[in-house]
Amino acid sequence: MEKSTLERIKDIIDTLKTNGRIINKSDFAKKIGYTRTFLSDILSDKAKLSDNFINAICINFGISKEYITIGKGDVFIKNTVANERPAIYEPKNENDMTMLLKENEFLKRQLEEKDKQISKLLNLLSLTTSENEEDNKEEVA
């Protein structure tokens, strides 16, 4: 018999505990932005599963929404930051902090490069728009 969405969520929580991504259900609830009480109500089927609740699980832990909702595909989305470390990352030592700072600098440089590319594209678009306006003025005259 196929598992329900609720059963799959319970399995995901167990897997995350086994993998050390969460400590317990309270930790899971906190990391997805809900209270332990609300999570208990969900898990005991006293509260209705919402799309926001499912999305919070997917976003914070790199879980496939398709897997949660219909049981198809892999549980974890491959190559996501959420799968590389816990959703709320707390460095445990100086080496972790150093790696986190290096990653932060790398991402900052990537964003700066994207900003430059966007500026160039906006300038190009502006030039193209100006040329079109001048051509239209010449046609009218």
VEXRO-562284 format. One record per residue: residue in one letter; residue number from 1; x, y, z of N, C-alpha, C in turn. Coordinates in steps of 0.001 Angstrom, whole numbers, plus 500000, padded with zeros to 6 digits. Layout:
<atoms>
- A|NUM|X|Y|Z|X|Y|Z|X|Y|Z .
...
</atoms>
This chain:
<atoms>
- M|1|500834|498812|500000|500000|500000|500000|500878|501252|500000 .
- E|2|500486|502241|499211|501257|503478|499099|501112|504316|500365 .
- K|3|502214|504960|500756|502198|505794|501953|501480|507112|501687 .
- S|4|500915|507673|502756|500263|508977|502660|501310|510079|502778 .
- T|5|500906|511291|502464|501798|512441|502600|502288|512550|504037 .
- L|6|501396|512371|504978|501762|512448|506393|502784|511372|506771 .
- E|7|502600|510169|506270|503568|509100|506546|504934|509424|505937 .
- R|8|504929|510015|504749|506200|510390|504131|506899|511489|504936 .
- I|9|506140|512429|505468|506734|513483|506296|507335|512877|507564 .
- K|10|506650|511942|508176|507189|511261|509367|508482|510529|509018 .
- D|11|508511|509874|507861|509733|509184|507414|510873|510173|507185 .
- I|12|510541|511333|506614|511554|512362|506373|512143|512838|507688 .
- I|13|511299|513065|508678|511783|513492|510002|512727|512442|510578 .
- D|14|512351|511180|510481|513214|510101|510979|514549|510068|510237 .
- T|15|514499|510247|508916|515728|510253|508117|516622|511422|508506 .
- L|16|516032|512608|508694|516811|513781|509082|517449|513593|510456 .
- K|17|516743|512923|511367|517323|512626|512690|518478|511643|512549 .
- T|18|518279|510615|511755|519317|509605|511543|520565|510226|510913 .
- N|19|520359|511165|509978|521475|511821|509289|522117|512933|510103 .
- G|20|521568|513237|511269|522126|514282|512115|521768|515691|511671 .
- R|21|520805|515826|510784|520396|517157|510306|519476|517856|511298 .
- I|22|518783|517055|512112|517969|517606|513197|518222|516773|514441 .
- I|23|517955|517378|515589|518150|516659|516851|516887|515887|517223 .
- N|24|515754|516546|517076|514471|515950|517446|513352|516681|516708 .
- K|25|512112|516357|517034|510978|516975|516346|510876|518469|516654 .
- S|26|511230|518852|517861|511217|520283|518206|512208|521047|517338 .
- D|27|513378|520469|517143|514400|521074|516293|513893|521186|514852 .
- F|28|513251|520128|514377|512675|520133|513024|511657|521267|512891 .
- A|29|510739|521352|513858|509696|522384|513823|510318|523781|513792 .
- K|30|511316|523993|514635|511983|525300|514707|512633|525650|513369 .
- K|31|513294|524680|512747|514019|524941|511502|513096|525221|510322 .
- I|32|511850|524767|510399|510921|525074|509313|509987|526230|509686 .
- G|33|510194|526803|510874|509450|527999|511254|508096|527748|511892 .
- Y|34|507931|526584|512514|506675|526249|513176|506949|525845|514625 .
- T|35|505903|525822|515428|506057|525411|516826|505995|523893|516927 .
- R|36|506528|523388|518020|506478|521944|518287|505027|521496|518427 .
- T|37|504201|522341|519039|502786|522009|519233|502079|521855|517890 .
- F|38|502334|522799|516994|501702|522716|515671|502180|521471|514930 .
- L|39|503477|521175|515022|504008|519977|514382|503330|518734|514947 .
- S|40|503153|518691|516257|502462|517546|516882|501050|517405|516349 .
- D|41|500361|518545|516201|499001|518508|515658|498995|517983|514224 .
- I|42|499978|518388|513442|500090|517887|512057|500333|516380|512070 .
- L|43|501315|515957|512862|501706|514545|512868|500620|513636|513432 .
- S|44|499760|514180|514283|498664|513377|514829|497370|513581|514034 .
- D|45|497494|514282|512920|496378|514524|511999|495265|515375|512620 .
- K|46|495634|516208|513598|494668|517128|514218|494623|518456|513474 .
- A|47|495689|518768|512757|495753|519990|511953|495955|519590|510497 .
- K|48|495429|520412|509603|495511|520127|508174|496888|520512|507640 .
- L|49|497437|519642|506813|498696|519938|506138|498463|521067|505148 .
- S|50|499273|522100|505227|499139|523213|504282|500286|523180|503283 .
- D|51|500081|523872|502189|501116|523991|501171|502323|524734|501752 .
- N|52|502063|525737|502591|503158|526489|503222|504012|525584|504103 .
- F|53|503377|524691|504842|504094|523761|505712|504997|522844|504871 .
- I|54|504433|522299|503806|505202|521405|502928|506342|522176|502261 .
- N|55|506056|523391|501795|507108|524211|501170|508241|524501|502142 .
- A|56|507912|524744|503404|508946|525020|504412|509883|523827|504569 .
- I|57|509330|522632|504535|510157|521414|504624|511073|521327|503395 .
- C|58|510479|521540|502221|511240|521439|500970|512390|522441|500935 .
- I|59|512095|523686|501265|513090|524755|501188|514203|524568|502207 .
- N|60|513835|524256|503435|514830|524194|504504|515672|522927|504510 .
- F|61|515174|521871|503888|515930|520621|503919|516233|520044|502541 .
- G|62|515891|520769|501468|516181|520279|500125|515419|519014|499781 .
- I|63|514168|518952|500227|513326|517783|499982|512478|518038|498734 .
- S|64|512262|517012|497952|511439|517110|496747|509961|517224|497129 .
- K|65|509312|518271|496644|507879|518448|496914|507078|517326|496258 .
- E|66|507535|516899|495093|506857|515801|494401|506895|514530|495258 .
- Y|67|508027|514298|495917|508120|513120|496776|507141|513233|497947 .
- I|68|507132|514387|498606|506251|514541|499771|504787|514376|499375 .
- T|69|504378|515048|498305|502959|515088|497976|502429|513842|497276 .
- I|70|503225|513249|496374|502704|512080|495645|503590|510833|495728 .
- G|71|504738|510972|496396|505586|509801|496579|506432|509429|495380 .
- K|72|506585|510329|494436|507378|510047|493227|508760|510681|493326 .
- G|73|509749|510017|492760|511102|510555|492685|511898|510371|493963 .
- D|74|513060|511029|493982|513954|510946|495126|513466|511855|496249 .
- V|75|513789|511476|497468|513419|512286|498629|514154|513619|498587 .
- F|76|515464|513560|498417|516286|514770|498444|516556|515271|497039 .
- I|77|516507|516599|496892|516876|517233|495641|518399|517277|495616 .
- K|78|518984|516805|494562|520440|516755|494478|521030|518147|494303 .
- N|79|522245|518329|494819|523025|519555|494648|522336|520814|495157 .
- T|80|521734|520730|496320|521167|521931|496932|521965|522271|498174 .
- V|81|522039|523537|498482|522749|523980|499673|522117|523355|500909 .
- A|82|520790|523231|500903|520086|522664|502054|520543|521239|502348 .
- N|83|520968|520490|501327|521422|519126|501547|522878|519053|501982 .
- E|84|523606|520137|501835|525013|520123|502186|525257|520419|503667 .
- R|85|524303|521092|504275|524431|521401|505697|523055|521701|506252 .
- P|86|522899|521713|507568|521593|521996|508158|521069|523355|507717 .
- A|87|519736|523521|507757|519105|524763|507309|519608|525963|508098 .
- I|88|519749|525819|509398|520318|526878|510219|521687|526372|510637 .
- Y|89|522701|526886|509972|524046|526357|510152|524736|527047|511315 .
- E|90|525175|526270|512242|525904|526793|513382|527301|526175|513375 .
- P|91|528321|526989|513094|529687|526447|513080|530045|525850|514436 .
- K|92|530677|524696|514386|531033|524004|515623|532464|524300|516079 .
- N|93|533285|524809|515152|534659|525119|515505|535201|526200|514573 .
- E|94|536439|526567|514781|537047|527644|513993|537156|527279|512512 .
- N|95|537431|526022|512219|537534|525578|510826|536192|525736|510116 .
- D|96|535088|525374|510801|533759|525551|510215|533501|527022|509921 .
- M|97|533876|527884|510847|533666|529319|510680|534490|529841|509504 .
- T|98|535715|529376|509376|536566|529791|508265|535950|529368|506933 .
- M|99|535475|528137|506862|534844|527651|505631|533588|528453|505307 .
- L|100|532817|528784|506321|531607|529563|506130|531924|530966|505613 .
- L|101|532962|531572|506166|533380|532903|505707|533890|532861|504268 .
- K|102|534631|531809|503919|535119|531661|502545|533949|531496|501578 .
- E|103|532971|530685|501969|531797|530484|501126|531035|531802|500970 .
- N|104|530919|532541|502035|530242|533835|502002|530939|534787|501032 .
- E|105|532271|534849|501096|533032|535714|500186|532862|535273|498732 .
- F|106|532881|533969|498502|532690|533434|497157|531322|533838|496611 .
- L|107|530280|533668|497425|528935|534033|496994|528806|535533|496770 .
- K|108|529477|536314|497600|529468|537770|497437|530094|538153|496090 .
- R|109|531225|537530|495739|531873|537813|494454|530966|537413|493285 .
- Q|110|530277|536288|493425|529361|535859|492368|528239|536880|492186 .
- L|111|527690|537374|493285|526631|538375|493202|527132|539670|492579 .
- E|112|528333|540082|492947|528911|541293|492364|529089|541129|490859 .
- E|113|529529|539962|490431|529704|539697|489003|528357|539724|488283 .
- K|114|527350|539149|488895|526005|539174|488298|525494|540607|488214 .
- D|115|525759|541416|489242|525354|542826|489218|526006|543557|488042 .
- K|116|527293|543276|487797|527986|543894|486665|527342|543484|485347 .
- Q|117|527016|542196|485228|526383|541713|484006|525023|542376|483798 .
- I|118|524271|542522|484859|522958|543166|484770|523115|544624|484346 .
- S|119|524097|545320|484922|524336|546720|484546|524684|546839|483071 .
- K|120|525542|545958|482585|525904|545983|481168|524682|545748|480284 .
- L|121|523849|544799|480669|522647|544514|479891|521675|545695|479906 .
- L|122|521537|546344|481065|520664|547512|481152|521184|548657|480292 .
- N|123|522505|548861|480301|523097|549889|479436|522863|549586|477968 .
- L|124|523060|548337|477599|522831|547926|476215|521373|548131|475833 .
- L|125|520479|547780|476712|519048|547970|476462|518715|549447|476323 .
- S|126|519319|550259|477154|519105|551701|477105|519586|552267|475775 .
- L|127|520760|551838|475322|521297|552303|474034|520392|551873|472884 .
- T|128|519938|550660|472919|519065|550140|471870|517756|550911|471838 .
- T|129|517211|551200|473006|515959|551956|473098|516156|553371|472566 .
- S|130|517281|554001|472912|517577|555358|472427|517704|555384|470912 .
- E|131|518380|554401|470347|518537|554326|468893|517182|554165|468215 .
- N|132|516318|553331|468777|514987|553126|468202|514171|554410|468256 .
- E|133|514289|555155|469336|513557|556420|469468|514050|557439|468430 .
- E|134|515373|557497|468225|515928|558404|467221|515468|558022|465817 .
- D|135|515448|556729|465515|514979|556259|464211|513520|556638|463997 .
- N|136|512723|556513|465043|511298|556861|464942|511118|558356|464714 .
- K|137|511964|559202|465357|511883|560647|465176|512226|561018|463735 .
- E|138|513257|560366|463169|513675|560645|461794|512581|560268|460811 .
- E|139|511882|559165|461057|510805|558722|460178|509640|559707|460202 .
- V|140|509348|560265|461366|508246|561212|461517|508595|562527|460813 .
- A|141|509846|562955|460881|510270|564236|460282|510350|564096|458813 .
</atoms>
